[in-house]
């Protein structure tokens, strides 16, 4: 009977380790995707911002 419980503990431990590994991998992917999206949004914000020359009313 001890061999049966040993197998249960081993398989449960392996399942927990695999679930943690999958969660860590997903978290890292989400973190990288979020960082890339923020960088792209910042780049678009800089490109879309009007330059100082176009908002200067003295030249009108």
OpenMM code with the backbone's topology and positions (N, CA, C; nanometers):
from openmm import Vec3, app, unit

residues = "UNK UNK UNK UNK UNK UNK UNK UNK UNK UNK UNK UNK UNK UNK UNK UNK UNK UNK UNK UNK UNK UNK UNK UNK UNK UNK UNK UNK UNK UNK UNK UNK UNK UNK UNK UNK UNK UNK UNK UNK UNK UNK UNK UNK UNK UNK UNK UNK UNK UNK UNK UNK UNK UNK UNK UNK UNK UNK UNK UNK".split()
positions = [
    Vec3(0.0821, -0.1201, 0.0000),
    Vec3(0.0000, 0.0000, 0.0000),
    Vec3(0.0861, 0.1259, 0.0000),
    Vec3(0.2034, 0.1165, 0.0563),
    Vec3(0.2918, 0.2340, 0.0596),
    Vec3(0.3349, 0.2710, -0.0820),
    Vec3(0.3573, 0.1731, -0.1682),
    Vec3(0.3965, 0.2026, -0.3061),
    Vec3(0.2868, 0.2813, -0.3775),
    Vec3(0.1634, 0.2497, -0.3497),
    Vec3(0.0530, 0.3218, -0.4114),
    Vec3(0.0513, 0.4679, -0.3688),
    Vec3(0.0705, 0.4934, -0.2396),
    Vec3(0.0738, 0.6317, -0.1910),
    Vec3(0.1949, 0.7050, -0.2435),
    Vec3(0.3065, 0.6361, -0.2571),
    Vec3(0.4267, 0.6993, -0.3141),
    Vec3(0.4000, 0.7433, -0.4569),
    Vec3(0.3332, 0.6589, -0.5334),
    Vec3(0.3010, 0.6949, -0.6714),
    Vec3(0.2064, 0.8155, -0.6755),
    Vec3(0.1087, 0.8183, -0.5864),
    Vec3(0.0152, 0.9312, -0.5816),
    Vec3(0.0906, 1.0600, -0.5502),
    Vec3(0.1799, 1.0557, -0.4549),
    Vec3(0.2564, 1.1747, -0.4176),
    Vec3(0.3466, 1.2193, -0.5323),
    Vec3(0.4130, 1.1239, -0.5967),
    Vec3(0.5023, 1.1582, -0.7075),
    Vec3(0.4233, 1.2201, -0.8219),
    Vec3(0.3143, 1.1598, -0.8624),
    Vec3(0.2356, 1.2126, -0.9738),
    Vec3(0.1729, 1.3480, -0.9397),
    Vec3(0.1273, 1.3632, -0.8158),
    Vec3(0.0703, 1.4915, -0.7749),
    Vec3(0.1775, 1.6000, -0.7769),
    Vec3(0.2969, 1.5680, -0.7282),
    Vec3(0.4068, 1.6650, -0.7289),
    Vec3(0.4435, 1.7035, -0.8716),
    Vec3(0.4503, 1.6065, -0.9606),
    Vec3(0.4815, 1.6365, -1.1009),
    Vec3(0.3738, 1.7245, -1.1635),
    Vec3(0.2479, 1.6968, -1.1336),
    Vec3(0.1392, 1.7781, -1.1887),
    Vec3(0.1474, 1.9214, -1.1382),
    Vec3(0.1762, 1.9388, -1.0096),
    Vec3(0.1878, 2.0730, -0.9525),
    Vec3(0.3048, 2.1474, -1.0157),
    Vec3(0.4179, 2.0812, -1.0316),
    Vec3(0.5350, 2.1441, -1.0935),
    Vec3(0.5038, 2.1845, -1.2369),
    Vec3(0.4348, 2.0993, -1.3114),
    Vec3(0.3994, 2.1330, -1.4490),
    Vec3(0.3032, 2.2510, -1.4536),
    Vec3(0.2049, 2.2553, -1.3636),
    Vec3(0.1103, 2.3678, -1.3613),
    Vec3(0.1821, 2.4985, -1.3288),
    Vec3(0.2751, 2.4935, -1.2349),
    Vec3(0.3520, 2.6138, -1.2010),
    Vec3(0.4346, 2.6584, -1.3212),
    Vec3(0.4958, 2.5634, -1.3906),
    Vec3(0.5748, 2.5963, -1.5088),
    Vec3(0.4905, 2.6611, -1.6173),
    Vec3(0.3721, 2.6087, -1.6404),
    Vec3(0.2830, 2.6657, -1.7424),
    Vec3(0.2396, 2.8065, -1.7012),
    Vec3(0.2062, 2.8243, -1.5736),
    Vec3(0.1642, 2.9565, -1.5266),
    Vec3(0.2768, 3.0580, -1.5375),
    Vec3(0.3982, 3.0191, -1.5053),
    Vec3(0.5126, 3.1103, -1.5152),
    Vec3(0.5366, 3.1476, -1.6607),
    Vec3(0.5281, 3.0497, -1.7495),
    Vec3(0.5488, 3.0777, -1.8915),
    Vec3(0.4424, 3.1739, -1.9440),
    Vec3(0.3164, 3.1519, -1.9044),
    Vec3(0.2076, 3.2410, -1.9480),
    Vec3(0.2269, 3.3812, -1.8911),
    Vec3(0.2696, 3.3921, -1.7649),
    Vec3(0.2914, 3.5219, -1.7028),
    Vec3(0.4022, 3.5974, -1.7748),
    Vec3(0.5104, 3.5274, -1.8100),
    Vec3(0.6202, 3.5927, -1.8821),
    Vec3(0.5754, 3.6397, -2.0198),
    Vec3(0.4933, 3.5585, -2.0882),
    Vec3(0.4414, 3.5996, -2.2191),
    Vec3(0.3541, 3.7228, -2.2073),
    Vec3(0.2665, 3.7238, -2.1075),
    Vec3(0.1780, 3.8394, -2.0884),
    Vec3(0.2592, 3.9638, -2.0548),
    Vec3(0.3624, 3.9472, -1.9738),
    Vec3(0.4471, 4.0598, -1.9363),
    Vec3(0.5175, 4.1168, -2.0593),
    Vec3(0.5715, 4.0297, -2.1440),
    Vec3(0.6399, 4.0744, -2.2653),
    Vec3(0.5421, 4.1406, -2.3620),
    Vec3(0.4230, 4.0838, -2.3754),
    Vec3(0.3229, 4.1404, -2.4655),
    Vec3(0.2779, 4.2776, -2.4164),
    Vec3(0.2581, 4.2908, -2.2866),
    Vec3(0.2180, 4.4192, -2.2306),
    Vec3(0.3268, 4.5238, -2.2517),
    Vec3(0.4520, 4.4860, -2.2298),
    Vec3(0.5621, 4.5805, -2.2490),
    Vec3(0.5714, 4.6232, -2.3953),
    Vec3(0.5538, 4.5293, -2.4873),
    Vec3(0.5589, 4.5620, -2.6302),
    Vec3(0.4435, 4.6542, -2.6687),
    Vec3(0.3259, 4.6284, -2.6152),
    Vec3(0.2098, 4.7125, -2.6461),
    Vec3(0.2293, 4.8534, -2.5902),
    Vec3(0.2849, 4.8641, -2.4702),
    Vec3(0.3092, 4.9967, -2.4127),
    Vec3(0.4130, 5.0723, -2.4945),
    Vec3(0.5176, 5.0038, -2.5384),
    Vec3(0.6205, 5.0691, -2.6190),
    Vec3(0.5630, 5.1156, -2.7526),
    Vec3(0.4789, 5.0334, -2.8129),
    Vec3(0.4172, 5.0719, -2.9400),
    Vec3(0.3222, 5.1899, -2.9208),
    Vec3(0.2465, 5.1898, -2.8128),
    Vec3(0.1556, 5.3007, -2.7857),
    Vec3(0.2337, 5.4299, -2.7626),
    Vec3(0.3449, 5.4199, -2.6913),
    Vec3(0.4270, 5.5384, -2.6678),
    Vec3(0.4863, 5.5890, -2.7990),
    Vec3(0.5260, 5.4968, -2.8856),
    Vec3(0.5831, 5.5364, -3.0143),
    Vec3(0.4768, 5.6057, -3.0990),
    Vec3(0.3554, 5.5530, -3.0996),
    Vec3(0.2478, 5.6154, -3.1760),
    Vec3(0.2101, 5.7513, -3.1177),
    Vec3(0.2170, 5.7612, -2.9854),
    Vec3(0.1846, 5.8877, -2.9205),
    Vec3(0.2857, 5.9957, -2.9599),
    Vec3(0.4126, 5.9585, -2.9680),
    Vec3(0.5161, 6.0543, -3.0071),
    Vec3(0.4971, 6.0946, -3.1526),
    Vec3(0.4643, 5.9979, -3.2384),
    Vec3(0.4451, 6.0274, -3.3805),
    Vec3(0.3211, 6.1142, -3.4028),
    Vec3(0.2179, 6.0943, -3.3242),
    Vec3(0.0924, 6.1660, -3.3440),
    Vec3(0.0932, 6.3045, -3.2797),
    Vec3(0.1875, 6.3300, -3.1909),
    Vec3(0.1923, 6.4594, -3.1230),
    Vec3(0.2294, 6.5681, -3.2233),
    Vec3(0.1576, 6.6787, -3.2212),
    Vec3(0.1908, 6.7867, -3.3149),
    Vec3(0.3236, 6.8507, -3.2767),
    Vec3(0.3970, 6.8933, -3.3748),
    Vec3(0.5253, 6.9562, -3.3474),
    Vec3(0.5017, 7.0980, -3.2956),
    Vec3(0.6030, 7.1554, -3.2339),
    Vec3(0.5891, 7.2879, -3.1759),
    Vec3(0.5690, 7.3935, -3.2849),
    Vec3(0.6282, 7.3727, -3.4013),
    Vec3(0.6175, 7.4700, -3.5080),
    Vec3(0.4735, 7.4824, -3.5587),
    Vec3(0.4018, 7.3712, -3.5657),
    Vec3(0.2661, 7.3762, -3.6182),
    Vec3(0.1678, 7.4400, -3.5192),
    Vec3(0.2020, 7.4427, -3.3910),
    Vec3(0.1122, 7.5030, -3.2925),
    Vec3(0.1532, 7.6452, -3.2588),
    Vec3(0.2581, 7.6941, -3.3193),
    Vec3(0.3051, 7.8298, -3.2919),
    Vec3(0.2135, 7.9296, -3.3637),
    Vec3(0.1419, 8.0116, -3.2885),
    Vec3(0.0470, 8.1055, -3.3482),
    Vec3(0.1146, 8.2318, -3.3999),
    Vec3(0.2385, 8.2552, -3.3600),
    Vec3(0.3077, 8.3760, -3.4065),
    Vec3(0.3377, 8.3711, -3.5563),
    Vec3(0.3495, 8.2503, -3.6114),
    Vec3(0.3825, 8.2393, -3.7525),
    Vec3(0.2591, 8.2578, -3.8412),
    Vec3(0.1412, 8.2667, -3.7825),
    Vec3(0.0185, 8.2773, -3.8612),
    Vec3(-0.0062, 8.4172, -3.9100),
] * unit.nanometer
topology = app.Topology()
chain = topology.addChain("A")
for resn in residues:
    res = topology.addResidue(resn, chain)
    for name in ("N", "CA", "C"):
        topology.addAtom(name, app.Element.getBySymbol(name[0]), res)
